[in-house]
């Protein structure tokens, strides 16, 4: 499930894509995208750790995209905020399940998960910008 933190991250990245190569403050991003100011610094920190944004402290600093928006994919954003995406717990790794190793349902889950991740990997930040809510 895509949560509010992920939605805020996507909206923050939209805003940064508008700023081109300029640095933006978290306060400016929060105001422009109607994101609660108290949540944004941690979200930006997660995005920085994942390499999606670059941050600079001090006067004239802030955050900006680390690469062009067409090269930032939805899957990267989702996983930067939520971690690796799994449709069901059994896809995370070995678990104690009476239906292993020949579980037909697990095979369906795995195929659906692969399709979902492939779709998320196709969509760039530029593609998402055209769907922006406001």
C-alpha positions as CSV (number, residue, x, y, z in Angstrom):
1,X,0.0,0.0,0.0
2,X,1.3,3.5,-0.8
3,X,1.2,5.6,2.3
4,X,1.0,9.3,3.0
5,X,4.8,9.6,3.5
6,X,5.3,8.2,0.0
7,X,2.7,10.6,-1.4
8,X,4.5,13.5,0.3
9,X,7.8,12.3,-1.2
10,X,6.4,12.2,-4.7
11,X,4.9,15.7,-4.3
12,X,8.2,17.0,-2.9
13,X,10.1,15.6,-5.9
14,X,7.5,17.1,-8.2
15,X,8.3,20.5,-6.6
16,X,12.0,19.9,-6.9
17,X,11.7,19.1,-10.6
18,X,10.1,22.5,-11.1
19,X,13.1,24.2,-9.4
20,X,15.5,22.7,-12.1
21,X,19.1,22.9,-10.7
22,X,18.3,25.4,-7.9
23,X,18.2,24.4,-4.2
24,X,14.8,24.6,-2.4
25,X,14.2,24.7,1.3
26,X,11.9,22.1,3.0
27,X,9.7,25.0,4.1
28,X,9.2,26.2,0.5
29,X,8.5,22.7,-0.7
30,X,6.0,22.0,2.1
31,X,4.2,25.3,1.5
32,X,4.0,24.8,-2.3
33,X,2.8,21.2,-2.1
34,X,0.7,21.5,1.1
35,X,2.8,19.0,3.0
36,X,2.9,19.2,6.8
37,X,6.3,20.9,7.6
38,X,7.1,18.5,10.4
39,X,7.1,15.4,8.2
40,X,9.2,16.8,5.3
41,X,12.7,16.9,6.8
42,X,12.7,13.1,7.5
43,X,11.2,12.3,4.1
44,X,13.9,14.5,2.4
45,X,16.6,12.7,4.5
46,X,15.3,9.3,3.3
47,X,15.3,10.6,-0.3
48,X,18.9,11.9,0.2
49,X,20.1,8.6,1.6
50,X,18.6,6.8,-1.4
51,X,20.4,9.1,-3.8
52,X,17.3,10.8,-5.2
53,X,18.1,14.3,-3.9
54,X,21.2,16.2,-3.0
55,X,21.2,18.4,0.1
56,X,23.5,21.3,1.1
57,X,23.4,22.9,4.5
58,X,23.8,26.6,5.3
59,X,23.0,29.8,3.5
60,X,21.8,29.2,0.0
61,X,21.5,25.5,0.6
62,X,18.6,23.2,0.6
63,X,17.7,20.2,-1.6
64,X,17.5,19.5,-5.3
65,X,17.1,16.5,-7.5
66,X,20.3,14.5,-7.9
67,X,19.6,13.7,-11.5
68,X,17.1,14.7,-14.2
69,X,13.4,13.9,-13.4
70,X,13.0,11.7,-16.4
71,X,15.6,9.4,-14.8
72,X,13.9,9.1,-11.5
73,X,11.4,6.2,-11.5
74,X,8.4,5.6,-9.3
75,X,9.8,2.3,-8.0
76,X,12.8,4.1,-6.7
77,X,10.7,6.7,-4.8
78,X,8.4,4.0,-3.3
79,X,11.3,1.9,-2.2
80,X,13.3,4.9,-0.8
81,X,10.4,5.7,1.5
82,X,8.8,2.3,2.2
83,X,11.6,-0.2,1.5
84,X,11.4,-3.1,-0.8
85,X,7.8,-3.7,-1.9
86,X,6.2,-7.1,-1.2
87,X,2.6,-8.0,-2.0
88,X,2.6,-10.7,0.7
89,X,4.9,-11.8,3.5
90,X,5.9,-15.1,1.9
91,X,7.6,-13.2,-0.9
92,X,10.1,-11.6,1.6
93,X,12.0,-14.8,2.1
94,X,11.8,-18.1,3.8
95,X,8.9,-18.5,6.2
96,X,7.5,-21.5,8.1
97,X,4.6,-22.4,5.8
98,X,2.9,-25.7,5.5
99,X,2.3,-25.1,1.8
100,X,5.9,-24.6,0.8
101,X,7.7,-25.4,-1.5
102,X,4.9,-26.1,-4.0
103,X,2.4,-23.3,-3.1
104,X,0.4,-22.3,-6.1
105,X,-0.8,-19.1,-4.5
106,X,2.8,-17.9,-3.8
107,X,3.6,-18.4,-7.5
108,X,0.6,-16.1,-8.4
109,X,1.7,-13.5,-5.8
110,X,5.2,-13.6,-7.2
111,X,4.0,-13.0,-10.8
112,X,1.7,-10.2,-9.7
113,X,4.5,-8.6,-7.7
114,X,6.9,-8.7,-10.6
115,X,4.3,-7.1,-12.9
116,X,3.6,-4.4,-10.4
117,X,7.3,-3.6,-9.8
118,X,7.9,-3.6,-13.6
119,X,5.1,-1.1,-14.1
120,X,6.4,1.2,-11.3
121,X,9.9,1.0,-12.8
122,X,8.6,2.3,-16.2
123,X,7.0,5.5,-14.8
124,X,9.3,8.4,-14.3
125,X,8.9,11.6,-12.2
126,X,8.2,13.4,-15.5
127,X,5.3,11.0,-16.3
128,X,3.9,11.6,-12.8
129,X,4.1,15.4,-13.1
130,X,1.4,15.4,-15.7
131,X,-0.9,13.7,-13.2
132,X,-0.3,16.3,-10.5
133,X,-3.1,17.1,-8.1
134,X,-3.8,20.6,-7.0
